[in-house]
Each structure stands twice: as C-alpha cells, then as structure tokens.
Amino acid sequence: MELLQPADWPEALEARAAHPGAVPLWGGTDVMVDLNFGRERPEAILDLTRVRALTEWEERDGRLRVGAGVTYTRAIDELGERLPGLAAASRTVGSPQIRNRGTIGGNLGSSSPAGDALPPLYASGAEVELASARGTRRLPLGEFITGPKRNVLEPDELIAAFHVAPAQGPQQFSKVGTRNAMVIAVCSFALALHPEERRVGTCIGSAGPTPIVATEADAFAAERLDWDGGTPPQQADLTRFGELVGAAASPIDDVRGSAAYRRHALSVLARRSLAWAWGER
Ligand SMILES: Cc1cc2nc3c(=O)[nH]c(=O)nc-3n(C[C@H](O)[C@H](O)[C@H](O)COP(=O)(O)OP(=O)(O)OC[C@H]3O[C@@H](n4cnc5c(N)ncnc54)[C@H](O)[C@@H]3O)c2cc1C
C-alpha cells in the first residue's frame, strides 16, 4: 500500500486529485480499525498529519473556523468556552488516547450517525468547508452527511475545516451508553439556546441514518420559553418538548438498544437538557 505524506495543504490537494482512491487519514482512530479488521484495503493512504494548516483555528467576524485536524483534547482545552456543547461531547469520546489522536474532521469524514461531535455541530448550525484543487465550497452539515457513513465529499476533495458561531447561550450534550467511557452512543442529544434570536437548536445522535434536527421540538420550545421574564419552563412544556424530540428520532432495534428504548431515552434527555440549559442562562 502506498503512503502519501504531503508537507502542506497545496500538496495535499494535489495528491488527493492525483490519487482519488487514496484514503485520507488524520488520527487514524477509524481508518486503522477498518484496516486492521480487513474491512478496507485502499490502494494508498493519504496521511495529512504533516499539514500544519489543518491544525489551526481562528475567530473572525463572529465565526469560528476550526481546521479538520483539531483533536478532541484541543477542542476541550482551547474551544471549551466558545463551544461548550462540542467540548461536552468531546469529553465523552473514547479515552484520553483517542481524544488526543482523534479529530473532529475525522468524525465528519466518517459521517457515522453515532459520531459524538456531530449533534452539537448540527444544533449550532455549523458548516463544513470542503476543498480541492478546483476550489472550496461550504455546506451545512445536513447537506454534507447523506446517510450512515455517507457524505457528498468528491473523490478529489478534502475536509478543510468547519465553521460555527461561538455559543450565544447555554449548550448541552448528553449521551446514553452501556458504560461511562469508551462507548458508542446508544443515543445522544445536543441542545443550543440562542437567547438573542429567541431560537432553540437541537440534534439527535445515534437514532437514525444521520444525525437528526428535531425541528418541531425547536419551534415548540422557542415559542413556549419565557425569553423576557426568564421563568423556568412548565413541566408540561418540558414533557411535550421531550415527546417531540422522541417522535423526531428514527431509531432501529440493534445490539445497543431497542428503538422504543432510544425514543424514550431521548425524550428524557431532551426535557432534562432544556431545563438544565434554561437554568444556566
Ligand atoms: C477505542 C475507540 C473509541 C472511540 N470512541 C468514540 C466515541 O466515543 N465517540 C465517537 O464519536 N467516536 C469514537 N471513536 C471513533 C473515532 O475516534 C472518531 O470518529 C474520530 O473523530 C476519528 O478521527 P480521526 O482523526 O482518528 O479520523 P481518521 O480515522 O483518520 O479518519 C476518519 C475518516 O475521516 C476521513 N478523513 C479524515 N480526515 C479527513 C480530511 N481532512 N478530509 C477528508 N476526509 C478525512 C478518513 O478518510 C476516514 O474516512 C472511537 C474509536 C476508537 C478506536
């Protein structure tokens, strides 16, 4: 197997265009598992770890641009105040070794509905920046991820970064798993409050072919919350919000949990998350 190791971003894009069959690699925490289990035998590996530009992040004009090679550990340490939902999700990923190695770009590249970085990014309206020698394009995550482990990345494209606004209000991330660490989510839920716009953003993880934004629940909560007075949400409204989130999920029965359990758990996570987030205002 050929190993391509571009030294910088232009070289990486050139290599990608010249070797469309090569599998990009950063932390390798998904790629190496597939190789080791013989699920994948690519003609080449495109190792991006020498491309320094991918490790950078910046804040400009009220938006963050975070390079695809930023690890979970760095997201927690460096971006935790600006992106508390993503940081909370990052803390639940794997173990310290996986968080030191694995990247949010890799989570986007794998496009698994169980990818923990994805729900907070959806809930905050993030966009992914894709690049090739032909140019760059930016897409909302809902347009980038099209199915389980499927996305619209072209064979000559790489993920350059994601773009997202720093939190404008409280953010929450909750995950149900069969143990506390090193666990794939049975289901997960992310919530972002945008008090200035009087808007609520949500996303369900691991309970459908892709992460799912619970749009009806968002609209319901946005209308019912007492944005001016700040009184806590009524129990009946929290319950209804939870029901709407559960109804938006599209889970299956599998080894990790039944569809019915996932819907129920999501309803509970949703109503708790909304109450917690409101309490943090
Ligand atoms: C023990 C263990 C525990 C884990 N626990 C969790 C967990 O709790 N939650 C969770 O969400 N995940 C978990 N994972 C999965 C994995 O760590 C994450 O998906 C991680 O984000 C992958 O990042 P990476 O940099 O290692 O990606 P890689 O393995 O290098 O790549 C992943 C995919 O993205 C593509 N890719 C990477 N970078 C780019 C780029 N710049 N442009 C285009 N394509 C790119 C690769 O080709 C590949 O398809 C775990 C994995 C292991 C081995």
The ligand as an SDF file (V2000), in Angstrom:
LIG
                    3D

 53 58  0  0  0  0  0  0  0  0999 V2000
  -11.3220    2.8570   21.0480 C   0  0  0  0  0  0  0  0  0  0  0  0
  -12.1000    3.8570   20.2380 C   0  0  0  0  0  0  0  0  0  0  0  0
  -13.0910    4.6100   20.8770 C   0  0  0  0  0  0  0  0  0  0  0  0
  -13.8460    5.5300   20.1430 C   0  0  0  0  0  0  0  0  0  0  0  0
  -14.8080    6.2500   20.7970 N   0  0  0  0  0  0  0  0  0  0  0  0
  -15.5520    7.1390   20.0950 C   0  0  0  0  0  0  0  0  0  0  0  0
  -16.5760    7.8940   20.7580 C   0  0  0  0  0  0  0  0  0  0  0  0
  -16.8230    7.7770   21.9730 O   0  0  0  0  0  0  0  0  0  0  0  0
  -17.3070    8.7790   20.0020 N   0  0  0  0  0  0  0  0  0  0  0  0
  -17.0660    8.9470   18.6620 C   0  0  0  0  0  0  0  0  0  0  0  0
  -17.7480    9.7660   18.0350 O   0  0  0  0  0  0  0  0  0  0  0  0
  -16.1050    8.2410   18.0230 N   0  0  0  0  0  0  0  0  0  0  0  0
  -15.3570    7.3580   18.7010 C   0  0  0  0  0  0  0  0  0  0  0  0
  -14.3840    6.6350   18.0400 N   0  0  0  0  0  0  0  0  0  0  0  0
  -14.2170    6.8230   16.5970 C   0  0  0  0  0  0  0  0  0  0  0  0
  -13.1320    7.8650   16.2060 C   0  0  0  0  0  0  0  0  0  0  0  0
  -12.2010    8.0750   17.2570 O   0  0  0  0  0  0  0  0  0  0  0  0
  -13.7480    9.1980   15.8000 C   0  0  0  0  0  0  0  0  0  0  0  0
  -14.6620    9.0420   14.7490 O   0  0  0  0  0  0  0  0  0  0  0  0
  -12.6750   10.2450   15.4090 C   0  0  0  0  0  0  0  0  0  0  0  0
  -13.2810   11.5100   15.3290 O   0  0  0  0  0  0  0  0  0  0  0  0
  -11.9710    9.9420   14.1070 C   0  0  0  0  0  0  0  0  0  0  0  0
  -10.9880   10.9380   13.9150 O   0  0  0  0  0  0  0  0  0  0  0  0
   -9.5450   10.5800   13.2790 P   0  0  0  0  0  0  0  0  0  0  0  0
   -8.7940   11.8480   13.1640 O   0  0  0  0  0  0  0  0  0  0  0  0
   -8.9100    9.4750   14.0310 O   0  0  0  0  0  0  0  0  0  0  0  0
  -10.0310   10.0840   11.8510 O   0  0  0  0  0  0  0  0  0  0  0  0
   -9.3790    9.0250   10.8490 P   0  0  0  0  0  0  0  0  0  0  0  0
   -9.5460    7.6470   11.3500 O   0  0  0  0  0  0  0  0  0  0  0  0
   -8.0190    9.4530   10.4420 O   0  0  0  0  0  0  0  0  0  0  0  0
  -10.3800    9.2550    9.6350 O   0  0  0  0  0  0  0  0  0  0  0  0
  -11.7650    9.0190    9.7580 C   0  0  0  0  0  0  0  0  0  0  0  0
  -12.4670    9.2180    8.4130 C   0  0  0  0  0  0  0  0  0  0  0  0
  -12.3990   10.5780    8.0060 O   0  0  0  0  0  0  0  0  0  0  0  0
  -11.6530   10.6850    6.7900 C   0  0  0  0  0  0  0  0  0  0  0  0
  -10.8510   11.9010    6.9310 N   0  0  0  0  0  0  0  0  0  0  0  0
  -10.0570   12.2490    7.9850 C   0  0  0  0  0  0  0  0  0  0  0  0
   -9.5790   13.4940    7.7940 N   0  0  0  0  0  0  0  0  0  0  0  0
  -10.0590   13.9140    6.6100 C   0  0  0  0  0  0  0  0  0  0  0  0
   -9.9300   15.1290    5.8560 C   0  0  0  0  0  0  0  0  0  0  0  0
   -9.2280   16.1840    6.3040 N   0  0  0  0  0  0  0  0  0  0  0  0
  -10.5770   15.2220    4.6760 N   0  0  0  0  0  0  0  0  0  0  0  0
  -11.3280   14.1950    4.2220 C   0  0  0  0  0  0  0  0  0  0  0  0
  -11.5020   13.0290    4.8790 N   0  0  0  0  0  0  0  0  0  0  0  0
  -10.8910   12.9090    6.0660 C   0  0  0  0  0  0  0  0  0  0  0  0
  -10.8670    9.4030    6.6530 C   0  0  0  0  0  0  0  0  0  0  0  0
  -10.5750    9.0800    5.3130 O   0  0  0  0  0  0  0  0  0  0  0  0
  -11.8520    8.4180    7.2750 C   0  0  0  0  0  0  0  0  0  0  0  0
  -12.8720    8.0910    6.3580 O   0  0  0  0  0  0  0  0  0  0  0  0
  -13.5990    5.7110   18.7470 C   0  0  0  0  0  0  0  0  0  0  0  0
  -12.5940    4.9620   18.1060 C   0  0  0  0  0  0  0  0  0  0  0  0
  -11.8480    4.0540   18.8410 C   0  0  0  0  0  0  0  0  0  0  0  0
  -10.7720    3.2630   18.1380 C   0  0  0  0  0  0  0  0  0  0  0  0
  1  2  1  0
  2  3  1  0
  2 52  2  0
  3  4  2  0
  4  5  1  0
  4 50  1  0
  5  6  2  0
  6  7  1  0
  6 13  1  0
  7  8  2  0
  7  9  1  0
  9 10  1  0
 10 11  2  0
 10 12  1  0
 12 13  2  0
 13 14  1  0
 14 15  1  0
 14 50  1  0
 15 16  1  0
 16 17  1  0
 16 18  1  0
 18 19  1  0
 18 20  1  0
 20 21  1  0
 20 22  1  0
 22 23  1  0
 23 24  1  0
 24 25  2  0
 24 26  1  0
 24 27  1  0
 27 28  1  0
 28 29  2  0
 28 30  1  0
 28 31  1  0
 31 32  1  0
 32 33  1  0
 33 34  1  0
 33 48  1  0
 34 35  1  0
 35 36  1  0
 35 46  1  0
 36 37  1  0
 36 45  1  0
 37 38  2  0
 38 39  1  0
 39 40  1  0
 39 45  2  0
 40 41  1  0
 40 42  2  0
 42 43  1  0
 43 44  2  0
 44 45  1  0
 46 47  1  0
 46 48  1  0
 48 49  1  0
 50 51  2  0
 51 52  1  0
 52 53  1  0
M  END
$$$$
